[in-house]
Amino acid sequence: MLIVTCTLAFQAKASKLTECNTDTCAEYFKQYQAAATRGHAGAMSLLGQLYQAGYGTEANIKKALHYYKKAAKGGDIAAHYKAGLIYLSDPGFKDLNKGVRYLETAARKNYKNANFLLGIAYLSKGFGLHDLVKADSYLAKSYQDNHPDMPAVIELIQTSQPITAENFPDLSLALANQPLAKNENGRLVWPHDETEVITITSPPIEEVLTEQLVLYRRPAKALGSRLPNSQCKNQFGCYSTSGAEGLLDFPFIRF
């Protein structure tokens, strides 16, 4: 009996914070500073992004990291990922142990980019974290999440060694359960005939910033468990699982 499975794949068209020095951007920055002082972890995390991008203020990685760490202590999972990424990728703050610790916390909460980037970091031979057992575990999770760049990673691995039950037990099992296809150029791809692609387009940055501010008007303790859940499409990087973008943050990784 032939069993056909249907897999959902998300294709994100996400808004991205970039440097901005207009009066409007500066006003958003001030409002998020105020929201962060009211104890909202989400506001602290976004304030870190504003500092990192230079949106409404001078870019400042040190302050960005400070707010990511505060947000992480407050329970913001994305902030764990962002702090870990700085510790691994920024030469001025490089600390492998701290970076891995933050990323692993995000990965335990199934923050998909954390799984992917940990897999890549442990796979790399020139980064100081080479561990095929851990690489296998994290890459298998990313494969099961249908990470859009996993086919390219599979090709990279196969240029130097086959993926077998001996060297990549978890990943080889995931491949067997959901084989990849080849496109007209002979490249490995997700099988589109079995994959329903859902395109999620984020609204303009200003709309996202305004909507999030509504959640942070009152002190965090006053809202408690009544803090509304924001839709994923209205959070920066919520569906940002593109390994291509992630790898640009790791220019020193070599396979």
N, C-alpha and C positions, 0 to 999 in steps of 0.2 A: 504494500500500500504506500502510495506517495503522499507524503505530508509536506505541505508548503507552508512556510511560516512567513508572516508579514512583519517586517521590522520598521520601526519609526526612526527617521533620521532628521535631526533639526538642522536647518540651514539658516544661519543668523546673518542679519544685516544690522549690526549693532551700532548705536551711536558711540562715538569715541571722544573723550575729552582731549582737547589740544590747547596749546598756549593761546591765551586770550587776554588782552589788556584794555578792553573797552569798559566803559562805566557800568554797563549791564553785568558783565562778568565779575567786576569788582564788587558789585552789590550782592550777587549770589554768594561770593566768597564770604562777605561779612555776615550774611544770614546763616551760612553753615558754621561759621565760627561761633555764633551765638547758640545755634542748635547743639553744637558739640558741648558747650558749657552746661547745657541742660541735661547732660548725661546719656544721650542717645548714642549707642555704639554704631548704629548705621550712619549717623551724621558724622561721627569721628572718622569712620572708614572713608566716607565720601570726601571729607575735608582733606584726608591724606591724599586722595586722588587729585584734588584741586592743587595741592602743593606740588605733587609730583609732575603734573602737566603744566604748571604755571598758568592756571586758569583763574584770572582775577587777582593774581598775586605773582611775585617772583617765584620761579621754580626753586624748590628747596627739598632735596631728597631727605635730609636729616629730619626736617619737620614732618615730611610725609611718613617716614618710618615711625616717628614718635606717635603719630595719630593712628597708624595701622596697629601698632602694638597696644595702644589704649583700647582700640575697638576690639581687638582680639581678646583682651582680658574681659571685655564686656559681652563676649559671646558671638561676635560677628565672624562667621566662617570665612567669608571672602577676604577679610582683613588678615587672617592667618596666611592665606595664599599670597597676598600682596606683600606682606612683610617677608615671607620666605623667599619670594622672588628677588627682592632687593638684596637680601643677605647672600643669595647665590650669584646674582648677576652684576651687581654694582661694585666696581673695584674699590671704591672708597669705604664700603661697608661689608666686604666679603667675609663671611663666617659660615663655613659649610655646616657645622653642627647646628647652629641656630636656624639656618635656612632649611635644613632637612626637618628639624623639629617642627617648625611652623607648617611646612608643606605636608608633613605626615598627619598633623592634626586636621588639616583641611581634607586630606585624602580619606581619613577615617569617617568624615562626614559626607563622603562621596562628592566632594568638589572636583568635578571631572578634569579640569586642567591640572590640578595637583597630582592626580593619578598619572596623567600622561607625562608631565614634566619630571616626576620622580622616576618613572620608567626610563625616560631618555637619559637622565643624569646617571642612573645606575648602569645603564647600558654603555655609556661612554667610557672609553679607555684612557682618556687624557684629562680627566676632570678630578680624579682623586676619590671617587665614590664607587668605582667599578665593582659591581656585585650582580652576577647573572641571576642568582636566585631571586633577589629583590626586583631586578629588572623584569624578570619573567612574571612575577606576581602583579606588578603595577601595569605592565603592558597588556596582560591578559584582561585586567579590569577595564582598561581603556578600549580594548577590542570589543569586549562585551557591551560597552557603552556606545559602540559604533562611532568612535571618534573619527572624524573625517580624514585625519592624516595617518591613521594606522596602516592603510595599505602601503603608503610610502615608507613607513618604518619597517614593515615586513620585507619590502624590497631591499632596504638598506642592510638588514640583518642577513638576508639570503645571499648578498654579494660576498660575504665572508664565511658563512657557515649555514648549513641547513637547519631548519627549525624542526627539532625532533622531540620525542617524549623524554629523551635523555638530557638534552641541554636546556629545553624550554618546555617543561611538561604542561604548565597551565596554558601557555600561549598556543602550543600545538593542539591542545584539546579544544580551545576556543576556535581555532582555525578549522578543525575537523567538524565541529558542530555548525559552523557558519562559513563555508568556503568563500573566498573572494573570486571575482570574475576578472577577465581581462578586457580592456577596451580595444578600439581599432588600432591603437599604437602599441599594443602588447603590454601596457602598464596595468598593474593590479588596481582594481577599483571595487567598491562595494557593489553588489549585484542590484542594479536599479530596478529590475523587474520584480524583485522581492522587497523593495524598500519604498515605503511611502515617504516622500520628502515634504516636510512641512517648513515653509519659509516664514520666519518670524522677523518682522521689520520693526525696529525700535523707533519710537517717536523722536522728534527733535530733542536735542540736549536740554534746551530751556524748559521744555514741557516736563521732562523727567525730573529736573532739578526742582521745579515748582511743585510737582506732585509729591515728591519726597518731603519737601519742607512742611507740607500740611501735616505730616505724621509727627513732626518734631516740634510743634508749637508749644506743647506743654512739657513740663519736666518728665523724665522717663519714669520715675517712681509713681507719678500721678496717673499715668496711663496704665502701667502694669501690664497684665495679660490682655488688656483691651486694645493694645496697639494693633491697628489693622495690618493685615498681610498685604504687601504690595505685589502686584502681578509681576511675574518674572520678566516679561518683556520691558518693564519699566525700571529695571535695575541694570546699571552699567556692568557689562561683562557676565551677566547671568547665564547666557548661552554662549559665552566666549570660550569655546573649547577648541579653537583652531590651533593645531599644533604648529602650523606654519608661522603664525604670529608668535606663538610661545618660543619657538626655536630662535626667532630673531632676538629674543631677550637673552639667549645663551650663545653668543658668538664664539665662545671659547670651547664649546662642545664639539668633539671630533669623534667619528666612529672608526 
